[in-house]
Amino acid sequence: MNYRHCGALALLLGAAQPVASATREQELPDKEMLRMIDLLRDMEMIKQMNMLRELERLEAGGAQVKNSAPTKAAPSSKKESLK
């Protein structure tokens, strides 16, 4: 009976060690994940800033095209005079 208890205790301790090491491994990626999330937020912010700059550039280009577009002259009504 004593050997059975020792065997059960050994199995229990053997199973508990990988669980403890797995929780330690999970703690390390948390810091890494936070860094990655911060990096992705920064990248998204940069992307949005670039989109706003592009939008402003397009709006400015659109305003220039509007101002430089030739205005069409109204059709003149020429009357032919019959003599």
Backbone hydrogen bonds, N-H to C=O, Kabsch-Sander energy under -0.5 kcal/mol:
donor,donor_aa,acceptor,acceptor_aa,energy
5,H,1,M,-1.8
6,C,2,N,-1.9
7,G,3,Y,-2.6
8,A,4,R,-2.6
9,L,5,H,-2.6
10,A,6,C,-2.4
11,L,7,G,-2.4
12,L,8,A,-2.4
13,L,9,L,-2.7
14,G,10,A,-2.5
15,A,11,L,-2.0
16,A,12,L,-1.8
17,Q,13,L,-1.7
19,V,15,A,-1.0
20,A,16,A,-2.2
21,S,17,Q,-2.4
22,A,18,P,-2.3
23,T,19,V,-1.9
24,R,20,A,-1.5
25,E,21,S,-2.1
26,Q,22,A,-1.7
27,E,23,T,-1.3
28,L,24,R,-1.3
30,D,26,Q,-0.7
31,K,27,E,-0.9
31,K,28,L,-0.7
32,E,28,L,-1.4
33,M,29,P,-3.8
34,L,30,D,-2.4
35,R,31,K,-2.1
36,M,32,E,-2.3
37,I,33,M,-2.8
38,D,34,L,-2.4
39,L,35,R,-2.4
40,L,36,M,-2.6
41,R,37,I,-2.4
42,D,38,D,-2.5
43,M,39,L,-2.6
44,E,40,L,-2.4
45,M,41,R,-2.4
46,I,42,D,-2.5
47,K,43,M,-2.4
48,Q,44,E,-2.4
49,M,45,M,-2.3
50,N,46,I,-2.5
51,M,47,K,-2.1
52,L,48,Q,-2.3
53,R,49,M,-2.3
54,E,50,N,-2.4
55,L,51,M,-2.5
56,E,52,L,-2.5
57,R,53,R,-2.4
58,L,54,E,-2.6
59,E,55,L,-2.7
60,A,56,E,-2.4
61,G,57,R,-2.4
62,G,58,L,-2.5
63,A,59,E,-2.0
64,Q,60,A,-1.9
65,V,61,G,-2.0
66,K,62,G,-2.1
67,N,63,A,-2.2
68,S,64,Q,-2.1
69,A,65,V,-1.0
78,K,76,S,-1.0
79,K,77,S,-0.6
80,E,78,K,-0.6
81,S,79,K,-0.5
82,L,80,E,-0.6
83,K,81,S,-0.6
